[in-house]
Amino acid sequence: MTLTSGQILQSRYRVINLLAQGGFGAVYQGWDDNLGKPIAIKENLDTSPEAQRQFQQEARILSNLSHPNLPRVTDHFFIPGFGQYLVMDFIEGEDLQAMLDRTQRPLPEIQVLAWIDQVCDALEYLHAQHPPVIHRDIKPANIKITPQGKAVLVDFGISKIYDRQLKTTLGARAVTPPYSPPEQYGQGITDPRSDIYALGATLYTLLTGQEPPESVDRVSYGLQLTPPRQLMPALSPQIDVAIMRACEVNRTQRFQTVRELRQAIQPPQVRLAITLPPRQAQSGLLLGVVGVIGVLSVVVALIAMVALLNKPALSPAATATPVPSAMPTPVPTLGISSMQVNLKDGMTLLYVPAGEFPMGATDSDQQAGNDEKPQHKVYLDAFWIDQTEVTNAMFRKFVDTAGYQTDAEKGGSGSVFDPVTKSWSDTKDANWQHPHGPGSNLNGLENHPAVQISWNDARAYCQWVGRGLPTEAQWEKAARGLDRRTYPWGNQTVAGNLLNFADRNLDINGADRTINDGYQYTAPVGTYPDGASPYGALDMAGNVWEWAADWYSEKYYASSPSHNPSGPTSGTDRVLRGDGWYDAASDVRASNRNLYNPSNRSDDVGFRCAR
C-alpha cells in the first residue's frame, strides 16, 4: 500500500514524499519527529508469514551494521495490512545515475575509482559479516555522493542475508537487468560474487556511459560484452581487464572476493594518493586530475606531490613501498577535459588552459552596455574554476565547520523579491538559510545555489576551501571560451533547456511567457547541461548572479591590462557576472556586467570559486 505525504508511522515517522517504487515495495523520504532529523523509510510489501520471519531476522542483523559508507538502519516494524518497514539514515546528495543523466557523458576515471574504492570498502565489510550480507542491487542509482564527496551505498532491503545451507533466500532473485548476474535470474547460486558482477557492470556504465547487455541475454544468445576501452580508448588497460573479469557470466571466472577486485582497480599507490595527510587536505589539495591520461600517471604524480609538499607526514609503511623503478613518472597532461575534485567541499573544478581570448562586446552589439565595450584581447594564465555555483549543502558545511556568520545574519536582513508587489525590498531575517525571508527555509534546496551571500561571505568561503573568487576575466573566459560567442552554449537563442531566467514561471515585465525553464526562483545546480560552456562550466547564464573578485569600473575595459587583468585597484562596488532567475532573455549575455556593494546580499546573488 502506497504511503501518503504527511502520514505518520509508529507515532513518530512522518512521510514526506515517495523517492522510488518497484514491484516489491518503495522507498520514502521521511522525518523522525522524535529526533528531528531526516530519514529514509524502506517499505517491503511481502507480508507472508515466511517473509515476516525473515524480515525480523535480517532487520536485526542490518540494524547492527556500522560503516561510514553505508546508511545506518535505526528501526524496523511491521504494520498489518500495510507492509514491513526499515528506517534508515537519509543520505543527502546526488546518486551516480542522476550524475550521468545530468552530465550526459562518462564520468572521469580517477574520480569514479575513488568512489568505487569506498563502495568496495563497504562491501568487504558486508561480506565479512556472519552470515555474509549481500546487497544484491548495486547500480549507479544506489550509490549516492554526499555534498562532502563521500560515496554511500544505499537502498538496503530485506532478503540480503546469505544462508550457506539454503544457498539463497526469499526474494533474492529480484533483478535490475543491466547489473544483475545470471544467478539472480535463478540460473545458479546467489552469493557475494553476485555483488562483484553488479559492481563491475556499474563501473562499465560509469566509465563508458553505456549499460552492459543483460546477463541472461549474454548466456542465452551469446551476446558479447564490448570491452570498455573500445568505447573509451582513454581508459587505463588494467581497468578494462578488471571490468571484463568482474562481469564474467560464469561466477567461477569472476574475482572471488571484493578485495581481489579492489586491488585490481586500485593498487595501494592509489589509496596513498587519495588518503592525503591532514595538513595538505586542509589546505585544499585536490583528489585527482582527470583528462586523457591514465590512472597510473595520475597516481604517480599525486604521490610525488604529496612527498614533496608533506614528506614528514607520510607513514613509514608508505615510504617503505617505493614506486617500481620500471614505472616512469610522467607529468600529467592537462587539457579542456581535465577535472579536479576538492576534498574539502566536494566541488568539481574544470581546467581552463592558458591563452588569449576576446573579452567584452563589440561596438555593433546593440544590446550590450557601454561598460562591456570595447571588446579587447586578454591573455590569462591557466586556471581552474568551479563547475557549478556553490550549493547550500556546501555552504552549510563551511558555516558549521568555521563557525561563520554571514553579513545578512549579522545585519538582520537581505534583499528579497516579492512576487505579489513585483518589487524588491530589504526584508528582515532574510539570509542564506531563509533566502526569501523568515517564512522560507532550505528544505529541498540543498543542491540549489547558496544565495543571500555578500562578496565578503563569498571570499571567506573560497579562502576556507583553498580557492579564491574568479577575476572578471577568468569568469568570462570560462563562460564563453575563445570564439566570441554570445552565450555559454553558443549563439543559439535562449531556450528552457539551456538556463534558468525570467520565463512563464515569473510574472514580471520582460519575462518570456513562451518559455518554461521549470523554476520560478533558483534551480538545482547543473540542471541545464545543454547550456554548458566550452569548458563544461554550468549555470554561467541565469540562475543567480555570481561575485567576481574585481572592483567595478564602467570604463575599465578601455585601459585594462592585456595580461591577467584583476580589475581596478579600488572602488565602491564589486563586479557581478552571469545574470539570475529574475533577468530577461536580452540580458543573459556572457559579456554582461553588473555591480553591487560588497556587503549587500540578495536572493538572486550567489558565487563560485576559482584557483
Stockholm file with secondary structure:
# STOCKHOLM 1.0

chainA/1-611         MTLTSGQILQSRYRVINLLAQGGFGAVYQGWDDNLGKPIAIKENLDTSPEAQRQFQQEARILSNLSHPNLPRVTDHFFIPGFGQYLVMDFIEGEDLQAMLDRTQRPLPEIQVLAWIDQVCDALEYLHAQHPPVIHRDIKPANIKITPQGKAVLVDFGISKIYDRQLKTTLGARAVTPPYSPPEQYGQGITDPRSDIYALGATLYTLLTGQEPPESVDRVSYGLQLTPPRQLMPALSPQIDVAIMRACEVNRTQRFQTVRELRQAIQPPQVRLAITLPPRQAQSGLLLGVVGVIGVLSVVVALIAMVALLNKPALSPAATATPVPSAMPTPVPTLGISSMQVNLKDGMTLLYVPAGEFPMGATDSDQQAGNDEKPQHKVYLDAFWIDQTEVTNAMFRKFVDTAGYQTDAEKGGSGSVFDPVTKSWSDTKDANWQHPHGPGSNLNGLENHPAVQISWNDARAYCQWVGRGLPTEAQWEKAARGLDRRTYPWGNQTVAGNLLNFADRNLDINGADRTINDGYQYTAPVGTYPDGASPYGALDMAGNVWEWAADWYSEKYYASSPSHNPSGPTSGTDRVLRGDGWYDAASDVRASNRNLYNPSNRSDDVGFRCAR
#=GR chainA/1-611 SS CCCCTTCEETTTEEEEEEEEEETTEEEEEEEETTTTEEEEEEEECCCSHHHHHHHHHHHHHHHTCCCTTSCCEEEEEEETTTEEEEEEECCCSEEHHHHHHHHCSCCCHHHHHHHHHHHHHHHHHHHTSSSCBCCCCCSGGGEEECTTSCEEECCCCSSCBCCTTTSSCTTTTCCCTTTCCGGGGTSSCCSHHHHHHHHHHHHHHHHHSSCCCCHHHHHHHCCCCCCHHHHCTTSCHHHHHHHHHHTCSSGGGSCSSHHHHHHHHSCHHHHHHHSCCHHHHHTTCBSCCBSSSCHHHHHHHHHHHHHHHCGGGSCHHHHTSCCCTTSCCCCCCCCTTCEEEBTTTCCEEEEECSEEEEESCCTTCTTSCGGGCSCEEEEECCEEEESSCCBHHHHHHHHHHHTCCCHHHHHTEEEEEETTTTEEEEEETCBTTBTTSTTCCCTTCTTSBCCSCCHHHHHHHHHHTTCBCCCHHHHHHHHHTTTTCSBTTBSSCCCTTTCBCSBTTSCSTTCBTTCCCSCSSCCCTTCCGGGCCTTCCCCCSBSSEEEEEEECCTTGGGTCCSBSCCCCSCCSSEEEESCCTTSCGGGCCTTCEEEECTTCCBTTEECCCBC
#=GC SS_cons         CCCCTTCEETTTEEEEEEEEEETTEEEEEEEETTTTEEEEEEEECCCSHHHHHHHHHHHHHHHTCCCTTSCCEEEEEEETTTEEEEEEECCCSEEHHHHHHHHCSCCCHHHHHHHHHHHHHHHHHHHTSSSCBCCCCCSGGGEEECTTSCEEECCCCSSCBCCTTTSSCTTTTCCCTTTCCGGGGTSSCCSHHHHHHHHHHHHHHHHHSSCCCCHHHHHHHCCCCCCHHHHCTTSCHHHHHHHHHHTCSSGGGSCSSHHHHHHHHSCHHHHHHHSCCHHHHHTTCBSCCBSSSCHHHHHHHHHHHHHHHCGGGSCHHHHTSCCCTTSCCCCCCCCTTCEEEBTTTCCEEEEECSEEEEESCCTTCTTSCGGGCSCEEEEECCEEEESSCCBHHHHHHHHHHHTCCCHHHHHTEEEEEETTTTEEEEEETCBTTBTTSTTCCCTTCTTSBCCSCCHHHHHHHHHHTTCBCCCHHHHHHHHHTTTTCSBTTBSSCCCTTTCBCSBTTSCSTTCBTTCCCSCSSCCCTTCCGGGCCTTCCCCCSBSSEEEEEEECCTTGGGTCCSBSCCCCSCCSSEEEESCCTTSCGGGCCTTCEEEECTTCCBTTEECCCBC
//
